[in-house]
Amino acid sequence: MKVFKFGGASVKDAEGVKNVSLVLESEGFENCVLVVSAMGKTTNALEKAVQNYFDKIDYQTEIEKVKQNHLEISKGLFQEHHPVFSEISLFFDDIESFLRRNKSPNYNFVYDQVVSCGEMISSKILSEYLNDIQFKNHWLDARDYIKTDSNYREGNINWEETQRKISELDCDSCFVTQGFIGSEANNFTVTLGREGSDYSAAIFAYCLNAEAMTIWKDVPGVMTGDPRKFENVNLLSNISYEEAIEMAYYGASVIHPKTLQPLKQKNIPFYVKSFLEPKKPGTKVGSSEQTENQETYILKENQNLMRISTRDFAFIAEEHLSQIFALLAKHKITISLMQTSAISFVLCVEDKYDHIDDLNQELQINFNSEVVKNVSLFTVRNAKLEDLNKFYENKNILLEQISKKTIQVVTN
């Protein structure tokens, strides 16, 4: 069994959906699971609708725009009276019906019920199109197979239940399903975190003991830097699970941080390839002795720098760190870099849910704290330390850290 994951850029329009069939023709469509993201910028648009709903302003217009976009894409794929058009309309009717009846004030719960529809619709369109052109497949609702707890927007996998359900699939068939989503015990939708479709693919690969997993991107593979942000970058042909995990931790956007762990546990090779040039080899991630340790560059933007210190000039001790970490966990704020001194604790953090001001307010009850917003974290892996000065050129350095051959600097 093989697992393929197609991201939003690969199915953003009718031509993209058609191109998926060309990739499958190149790779072979036997015994595989296709995991699909929402089309293009659908997730962003549905997020805006949810925000408008809670702000008590017009959310219907945003939903209608998304609906019309999917109908327009479908016109480039199907005959006029194809059943898929009514199915698309039903998905959007369900969104509006849910929002009219909803009584829950829980933003994260509502978010998951609405935003998850992007993957449901894109996977249905792709499945129907492939069946029409004789790539026979079964459409699966991922929520029937990936079971989670009730931690909305960051669902934790119930591995035992998920394994049991996915193991029931017929490995001699082909399936199209959704990334990013699962469901909790009451069958409400739970998303797996932003950009979580790669993780979904890894879950299916793990539970099916897949021979390989491939993520199809608009880049040739894992590069030594994001070509949209850095010049003169190269393709990494072979990297180890360990190096890939490190790169994901430091913010390499081509790999979702949670993806590697289940694959490594069963030694399932993981490929990153271009859907624009499917014949090219891309990058292989696995237990390879040929791992390339080239100098790589990673830029994480939209970060926040926090400086926290004791009010009585006391040392930052274990009990202080315990309080700080508890508040970070409470507000779902993740640490990208940290550095401690005698009386201060400095953090570069990612605030996915806009909780940084609430965190800072709570910290100021017992500490002195300040926040510098919208900073960038620049990381160099396998750095040539003799060339250190070039990493500081034209940068306003707020924080720096050097560890073995990894350099990290926070700039604004």
Salt bridges, closest charged atoms under 4 A:
GLU15 OE2 - LYS18 NZ 3.65
GLU27 OE2 - LYS273 NZ 3.33
GLU47 OE2 - ARG194 NE 3.03
GLU62 OE2 - LYS48 NZ 3.58
GLU62 OE2 - LYS65 NZ 3.59
GLU72 OE1 - LYS75 NZ 3.68
GLU87 OE1 - LYS124 NZ 3.40
ASP132 OD2 - HIS82 NE2 2.91
ASP141 OD2 - ARG143 NH2 2.89
GLU154 OE1 - LYS258 NZ 3.77
GLU154 OE2 - LYS352 NZ 2.80
GLU161 OE2 - ARG164 NH2 2.82
GLU168 OE2 - ARG164 NH1 3.52
GLU195 OE2 - ARG194 NH1 3.83
ASP198 OD1 - LYS5 NZ 2.87
ASP226 OD1 - ARG228 NE 3.11
GLU242 OE2 - LYS264 NZ 3.56
GLU243 OE1 - ARG381 NH2 2.66
GLU277 OE2 - LYS280 NZ 3.30
GLU295 OE1 - LYS390 NZ 3.42
GLU301 OE1 - LYS229 NZ 3.45
GLU350 OE1 - LYS300 NZ 3.36
ASP357 OD1 - LYS373 NZ 2.89
GLU362 OE2 - LYS330 NZ 2.75
GLU362 OE2 - HIS331 NE2 2.88
